[in-house]
Amino acid sequence: MLRYIVRRILISIPLLIVGSFLVFGLVQGMGDPLGEWKLQKPRSPQEIELAYQQTGYNDPFFERYVNWAGGFVTGDWGKSVIPGSGSKDVKEEVFHGLWTTARLVIGAEVLALLIGMAIGVIGAVRQYSIFDYSATGVAFVLFSMPVFCIGLMLKSAAIPFNDFLQSLGMERWITTAGPPPGGFSGGFGHQIGQYVGTFLLPTLSLLAIQFALYSRFQRASMLDVLGQDYVRTAQAKGLSSGRVIFRHAFRNGLIPVITVFAVNFGQLIGGAVITETVFNWSGMGRLLIRSINEKEPYMVLGVVMVTAIAVVISNLIADILYAYLDPRIRLG
């Protein structure tokens, strides 16, 4: 297993290098990052030349890539290339967005996975039952709805609920526009209430779509496993239904779901753009969109590279889980 992990890491390094080179080239096509700055007011040729020298945009392409890649590996991810923008540190901005997105995504993904697996297993065991038809219908409806539509529906429901609480002399509980600027306040119980009220709507928005995805994959995988010879053999031996399902079928039925979870989680770490926009969360998704609009190449590169690393790590964890869940898989 250790040899396998080391080999996968060594394979991932050249993939990340090639990917970073391609992304670096694509980012250069966003346009001149100093274009709007030059149009804000008349600039002297000397001032413009100095700005390009300070940002490194006068250097050859390959030299710029080597300088950026070397800095990224050593922890210096660069700063804003636009003069007068406050010289934002890329690493600090990206990690702030990552922390915001991670708090939002992890809870929603874990809950969606657990609920989706439970409903998928029950649906497969009770195939064509009322529960199975109902779960399938709900999953298809949720999966076909755009994320922003679910988010707006939840916000529309939360506003009158908050008005109702206020009419009873209570404070508004459900937050519809991001975490409070000053953070959570009051005693421990009050802070827990604020925390739940802040995370409730965006978590439900992400959970609705992901739950539908996981439940469908889990149901299909369980139906396939329940038809295998070793499951029928276990049933023929007289083992209880619970033992057959959870000890023999469920474990192997998890493998496709783990694959989807690993890829999906790595991508969501890059930012749940629509959810963050609807609920005004300043996470990775909004940071990426803002950086593209402002033509901040190093900020875009920072977000993309963190997302790529998250995908590599999540896939590595998934491969390790394969060997644990299914002893037939050998990682040499």
N, C-alpha and C positions, 0 to 999 in steps of 0.2 A: 504494500500500500504506500509506504514512504517513497519507494522508487517511482511509483506511478505519479504521486503528487509532485515530486521534483521534476519528473519528465514533462508533466503538463505545464508547470510553471515555466520551464525552459522553452517549451513550444510557444507559450503565450507571449514571451518577451519579444521575439521577432514579429509576431502578429501585431502587437501594440506599436512597435516601431514603424512598420509599414503603414498601419492605419493612421498613426499620427502624422506621417509624411503626407499621405493623401489628404487628410483633413486640413493640414497646414496649407497645402496648395489650394484647396477649395476655399478656405477662409480668405485667401488673398483676392479671390474674385468678388468679395463683398463690395469692393470699391475702396476709394481713398478714405481712410479714417480721419484725415485732416481736411477733407473737402468742405464740410459745413463750417469748420473752425475758420478756414480761410475766407469764407463768405460773410462771416459775422460783422467784420469791419475791415477797412483797408489794411493790408499787411505789407510790410516792406519785403523785398526779396531776401534780405539777410535774415529777417525774422522767420520766414518760411523755411529757408535752408537750414537754420539752426534747429527748428522743430523736427524736420525730417532726420537730421543727424541724431538728435536725442532719442527719437523713437526707433532708429535703426532702419528706416525705410529706404535709405540710400544704399544700404548694403546689398550684395547679391543675394538671390533667393536661398541658395543652399547655405550660405553663411548665416543668414537669419534663422533658418531652421535649426542648424547646429547650436547656435547660441540659445535659442528658445528651449530646445530639447535638453541641453545640458543644464540650464537653469531649472527646468521642471523636475529633473531627476534629483537635483540637489536641494530642492525646496523653494527655489526662487522662481515663481510663476509669472513674474513681470508685474507691471503696473499699467494704469490707463495711459494710452498713447495720445490722448487728446489734451493739449495744454489747457490749464485752467479748470479742469474737471475735478480737482481735488486729489489727483494722483491716487486713485483707488487701487488698493492692493488686490490682485487677482485671487491669490490664495485665500485671503481673509474673506473676500466676498463669496467665493465658491463654497467655502466651508460653512459660512453662515447660511447660504441657501440650502446646502446639503443637510444641515441639522434641521432646518425648518421642514424640508420635504420628508426626511426620514421619520420625523415624529408623526407626520400625517400618513405616510405610506405604510409603515411597519404595522401599526395597529389595524388598519383597514385590510391589509393583505393577510395577516394572521387570522383575523376573524372570518374573512371571506373563505380562506382555505379550510378552516375547521367546519364552518357551517356547510360549505359546498361539499366537502367530503362526506359529512353525516347524511345530508339529503341525497347525495349521489348513491351511497351504499344502500340506504333504505329503498330508494327508487329501483335499484337493480334487483334487490332481494324480493321486493313486491312489484315486480314488473307488471305493467298494464293494470295496476290497481288505481283506485281513485287518487290516492296520494301521489302515485307516479305521474298520472296525467296532470294533476294540479301543479306539481313541482316542475314538470316539463313546460307547461304553459307559462308559468311565472318566469322561468328561466329564459324562455324565448322572448317574452315581452321585454324583460330587463335588458337582455343582450342586444336587442334591436333598437333600444332607445339611446339617443346621444347622451353623453355624460352631462353636457350643459343643460339639457332638458330636465334630467333628474335633479340637478343642482338647483335650477330655477323653481321647480315644483316644491322642493324641500324648503327653499327660502320663502316661497309664497305661503306655505303652511306654517312656518315658524313665526312669521310676523304677527298674525292674529293670535297665535298662542301666547306670544310675549305680551300683546295688548291685554289678553285675558288675565295673565299673571299680574300685570300692572294695575288692572282694575280691582284686584283683590288686595292691593297694598303691598305686593311683592315686587322685587326688582326683576327686570327683564333677564331671562336666563339664557336662551339660545342665542349665540353670537352668529351673525350672518355676514360679517365683514372682517374676518381675520382675528388673530389674537389681540388682546388689549395692549396698547402701546407701552404702558408702564408695567406690564406683566401682571401676574395674579397677586391679589392682595387679600388681607383678612386672615382669619384663623385657618387651621388645616382643613376643617370641613368645608368652609367657604371656598377655599382654593380648589378643593376637589370638585365642587359644584361648578366653579368657573371653568375648570379644565374640561369637564365633560361637556358643558354647554358650548365651549369654543370648538371642540373637536367633533361634536356630534354630526353636524350637517356634512362637512367635507368627507368624514369617514364613511357615512352612509352612502354618499354619492359614489365613492370608489368601491365600497363593499358591494353595492348592488350589481355593478357590471362584473366584477371579479367573481362574486359568488355564482353568478349564472354560468360563467366560463368553467369554473372548477367543478360545479355540480354535474355539468354535462360530460366533462372528461371522466370524472370519477364513475359515473353511471355506465358509460360505454366501456371503460376499462374493467369494471367489476363484472359486467355481463360477459365479457370475453373470458375472464379468468374463471368464472363459475362454470363455464362450459369445458374447461380443460380436464384431461384424464385424471390428473392427480387429485382434483377436487371431487370428482365422481368416485374415485377409489376411497377417499376419506369418508365420504357419505356411506359407501357400501360397507365400510368397517363398523358402522354404527356410531360414529362420532356425532355429538350433538350439533345442531345447526349453528349455534353460536361459536363453537370451537372451529367448525369448518370455515365459517365466514371470516372470523377475525384472526385465526391462527394461520390458515392456509390461503384464503382468497384475498383478504384485505391487504395483506402485506405486499403481495406481488401486484395487486391492482393499484398501488400507490405510485408505481414507477412513472407512468405517463403524466400523472398529475404533478409529480415532483419536477419533471422536465419543464412543464408549462410554468410552474411557480418560479423556478430558477430564472428562466428567461424573462418572464414578466416582471419579477421583482427587480432584476438588474436594470431593465428599461425604465421602470417607474422611478428608480432612484434618480434618473436623469431629469425627472420633473413631470408631475401630473399637470401639464400646462393648462388644460381647460378648467380643471377643478380649482387650481390655484388662482386662475383669473376670475372665475365666478365668485369665489369666496375671499378674494383679495389677500391671498397668502403670498408672501415674498420668498418663494422657494426657488429651486433650481430651474423649473420651467419658465417662470417669469423672468428670472435672471438671464436665461438664454435668449428669450425673445427680445428683452431690452438691449442686450449686448449686440444682437444682430441689427436692431434698428439704429443703434448708436454707432455701428461699425467699430466695435471694440474687439479686435481679433484675438487678443490674448485671453480675454474673458470667455469668448466662445470656445477657444481651445481648452481652457481649464474645465469648463462644464462637460465638453465632449469626452475628454480624457478620463475624468472621474467616472462618467457613465460607462465608458469602455472597460475600465478596471473593475467596476461593480459587476458588469456582465460576466467578465472572465472569472471573478471570484465566485459568483453565484453558480455558474456552470460547473466549476471545480467541486463545490460543495455538493451539487446534485449528483455528480459522478461518484463521489464517495458514498453518498447515501444509496446509490444503486447497489453497490457491493454489499452494503449492510442489509438492505431489504431483500435482496435475491442472491443467495449463496451461489447460484449457478453462474453468476457474473464473476469473472476472474480479472482482477486488475494487476497485471504483471509489470 
